[in-house]
C-alpha cells in the first residue's frame, strides 16, 4: 500500500549547517529535470521580490518566504519528514514512531509538492514556498507541469497496489492512481475542515503502527474498523469516517 499526503503550507526552518539538496538522490529520480526547471524558475523569480510575492500569492510581510526560495540551491537540508509541519504532521508525529513504523513510513508515504513533484520522508530538502496553485513565469501552471511529469514514473512505481489518497483536491490533480481510496471525515454527520487534517494524520499513524497491510478497499475498511474507527462501506472509491471527538 502507498499513502499519499499533501505538503504543509508552513515549513520548518533549515538547519544552520548541512549539505545542499542533491536532486539525483531524491526519490523518483526520473523527476530530476522537471524539478530543476521549477527550482531555476523560483530562484530567478526571487531576484524580483515584489513580483515573487504576487506570483506566489504571499502577503506583503512574507518577504522571508521569497528569501528562502532564493537560497534553494545552497540552503542546508533535512529530511522531508522534518521539513513539513502543521496539523496533519503533528498528529502523525513521525518522531515518536517505533523503528518498524518509521521504516514502513519511509517506504509507503509519498508527499506531493508544488516544487518537488513528490518526495519520500527520507529525502533531504530545504524549506521553500511554492504551492501547487502557482503559475511560474517559465514553467507555467505547476499543476499541469507535474501532471505531465508524474504520470509515467508514478504509474511504474505504484502499479496496481492499493493507494490511500489523503491529498487535498489541488494536489490530487497532479496524478491519478488506478487503485485509490479517498477519505471524508465527518463529525455529527457534517464534513469537518481543520480537524480533517488531524484525523487523517491519526489514521496514517494508526495504520503504520498496527502493522496491517490491506490490499483492497474492503480490507482497508476492516483494518480501520479494527483500529476503532467508525467507517461506512466504501463507495466510488471513498470511505466516510465518522469521528466522535475532534
N, C-alpha and C positions, 0 to 999 in steps of 0.2 A: 504494500500500500504506500502511496505517496500522499502527503498532506501539503496543500498549497496555502500559503499565507500572504497577506498584504504586507507592505512595509509599514513603518510608523512615520508619522509626519515629523516628529522630533527625533533627533539622533544624539547619541552620547558624544561628548567631546573626544577629540583624538588624543591619544596619549602623547606625552611630551617628546618621547623618543620612540623610534621604531622604523622598520622598513616601509618604503612606499608601496603602493599597490603594484602587483605584478599580474597583468591581465592573463598571462599564459598559465598561471596557477589557479585561476578561478574555476569553479565548476562549469561544465558545459563549455569547453574551450572553443567550440565552433562559433561562439558568440563574440570572440575577440574583436573582429573587425567592426561589428555593429556597436560594441561598447566603446571602441576607440573613437568612432565617429561622434558619439554623444559627448564623450569627455572633451574632445577637441572643440566642439561647439560650445559647451558650457564654459570652458576656460577662456575662450575668445570673447564670449558674451560678458564674462565677469570684468573684463577691461573697461566696460561701459556700465558702471553701476546703476545708473538710472534706467537704462534700457533693460538691464538684467532684472531689476526689481519688478518692472512692469511685465516682462515676459514670464517670469516665474510666479507671478501673482502674489507678490510679497507686499507687506506694508512698508511705509517709509522708515520705520525704525528697525527693519530687519536686514540692514546692510551687512551684518556679520555673516548672514547666510550666503550672500554673494561672495564674501571673502573666503568662505570655506570652499566654494566652487573654484575660486582662483587657485587654490592650493591642492587641487585634486591629485595632481601628479607627483607631489612632493610630501604631502602630509603623511604622518605616521598612521599606520593601520591597526585595527584589531578585528577579531572575528565578528562576523555579521550578527551572531547571537548576542554580542555585547553592544554593537552599534545601534541596533533597533531597540527602542524603548516604548513606553506607552501602555495603555490599558491591557491589550491582549498579551503583550510580552511580560508585563508584571504578573498577570495571572498564570501564565505559563511557567514563569520562574525557573528558567533553564539552569541557573547556577546551583539550585538545590536538588536537581535530579541526581539519582544514583548513576553509577558508571554505565550500567546496561541501558538505562533510559536515554542517557546522553549519546551513547553510541548509536542507538536507534534513531534519535532525533537528527543526528548528523547524516544519516542515510536517507531518511524519509521526508524531511521537511525541506520545502523549496519556497524561498521568499521572492516575490515578484517586485520589480523595481523599475522606475522610470529611467534610471541611469544604467543599471547593470543588466536589465532584462530579467534575469533570475539568478539568485545566488543560494548557496548552501550555508548552513550555520557556521561551518568551519572556515569559510572563505574570508580572507583578510581584506577589508575595505576601509577607506577613510569615511568620515561623516560628509554629508553632502545635502543639497536641497534641489530636488528635481522630481516633481510629481508626474504621474502619467498623463495628466491633462494638459501638459505644456506643449507648445509648438515652438521649436527652436529655429533659429534663422536658416541654418543649412540642412539639418536633418529633417526638419518639418514636424509634423504631428507625431509625437512619440508613440502613441497607441498604434498607429499604422506602421511605424518603423519596426516596432517589436513584434507586431503580428506577422510581418514578413519574415523576420529573423528567427523567431522562436519555433515556428511550426515544425520544420523538419527535425531539428535536434531534439526537441522535447517529445515529439511523436516517437522517435527512436529510443529515447531514454525510458519513457514511461510505458510504452507499448499498450497492452490492454489491461494493465494492473488497475485495481480499484484506486480511485483518487477521491480524497475528501477535500473538497474545494471550499475554503473558507475566505476567499478573496472578496473584496468589495467589487461592485459591478464594473467600475472603471478598470481595475486590474484584471478582472476576469475577461475583459475584451482582448487581452494580449494573446491568449492562447486557449483553445477549447479542447479539453481532454475527451477521449472517446468513451470512458467508463467512469463518469464522475457523479458524486453525490454532493449536493449543497445542503446547507443547514439554515433554517429560520428559527430564531429564538423568540419564544412567546412567554409573556407573563400576564396572567389573568386574561388570556385569550387575545392579547394585543402584542404586536411586534414591538420589541424594545430596541432602542438605538444605542446609547452609550454603553449600557451593560451587555449588549450583544457581543461586544469585543471581549469583555471579561469572561463571559460564559464560554465563548469559543476557545479562549486560552486555557480555561479549566478542562474543557473537553479534550484538547490536544494533550495536556499533561496527564489526564486520566488514562488515555489510550497508551501513551508512551510507558507509563509506569506499570500498567496492567500486564503487558506482555502479549496481549491479544493481537492477532494479525488477520483481520477479516479480509476475505477476498471478494465478497459480494455485498451489495447494499443491505440484503437481508441479514447477513452475518454481522454487518456493522450495527444494524438496529439491535440485534440480540446483544452485542457487546456493550452498547451504550446502556441498554436496559439493565444489564448485569452490573453496571457501574453506578446504578442508582438514578439514571435519567429517565424521565417520562417522555417517550418517543412515539410519535404516530407512525404508522406503517408508511414506508416510502412511496411517494407518488411522483411521477415525472422527474425522477432523479433528485427529489428534495425530501429532507427529513425535517419535520416540525418537532422542536424540542421545547417542552413546557417546563419552566423553572418556577419554583415557589419563592425563592429568595434571590435577590439581586446583590 
